[in-house]
Amino acid sequence: MKLDPAVLAIPLYALFIGGELWLSRRPRDGLARSWEDLLVNVGAGLGQLATDVLLGLLYVVPYAALAAHAPRSLSETAVTTWLLAFLGVDLGFYWQHRLSHRVGLFWAAHAVHHQGEDYNLGLALRQPWFSVLINWVYYLPLAVVGVPVTVFLGAAGLNLVYQFFLHTRAIRTLGPLEWVLNTPSHHRVHHGRDADYLDCNYGGVFIIWDRLFGTFRQEHREPSFGTVEPFRSWNPAWANFEHLALLARKRRACDGLVDKVLAYLRPPEWSPPGLPAAPAPAAAPTPGLRQRSYATWLLMEALAGTVALVMWKAQLGWLAKVSGVGLVVATLMVMGGLLDGRPWFKPAELIRRAALVLTLGTALLIGGWL
């Protein structure tokens, strides 16, 4: 068993999120909606941690292979190496973040993080599950110049932790630091769906990249948060597929192979001529206390499964990893079905329970996973 930093960060994130929720207390109905929103945010974050047990090697294996053939290897303990890695990771993040907003297929993955309409620290946990399939490419230049993989991963972790604290309305401005650092004010603009706030402020830690490359915008009023086409569901699993479904509709409306391929590469706002209007999604329901309580229990099950996967991933075989990730994803999907009031929730939950019992029973019988 290994105490992964992602697992160690969970109680700290929970403490900060709980504190922010308490400080921004709302009327009873507002708190209820905030709880559902938090369940989706945390559920998306757990799904990202779980799927990274399978997909996370994309960040490590190609990088390590390229670094092993670099002309030189920089010192792991040198301050200059860490500064280079920290700046390089943030510059790589800027470009992968910017392209995630301008290429339809990349936006389909990244949009998950922008669907939340309640801007708070919980939104920082609302992470996409499939963006790792392409995002690793942007950091390979660091391997070429000899930044060790351990330093790269450390710098990337610090970059991610810093961005957690950007997702709050409690901090208005940070004075002169606003010129250099990405701040809650700058990042609120990035999450705005208003026309004058779209596609800007892509930096992670530093805002200097946006100032340098012409994508910076100042906050002059509080934005409206969420995606231009609102996400009307409490399902963190469906959140990762909604825009892929929209891209499939665009592809089907195109004529010719080239146009069908370009449908995935054009900007998110592009639509082919003659695209049938999609039916307006119904507003997500407000579940009752019983549904909310059981959904919370399901989230706790997903949390336990994710923590176990992350802590024991080095000892687990691929069958165990795939089964565990599948169970976590199924739990989150069922949780979303319950909150959305879907009729398939009950049979899906029975199947999930049976799969859970079968999986755990098999593991006990064979004395562990191969």
Helices and strands as residue ranges (DSSP letters): H 5-23, H 28-55, H 57-68, H 79-102, H 104-110, G 111-114, G 121-125, H 132-135, G 136-139, H 140-144, H 149-164, G 175-179, H 184-190, G 195-197, H 208-213, G 238-240, H 242-252, H 257-262, H 289-312, H 318-339, H 345-366
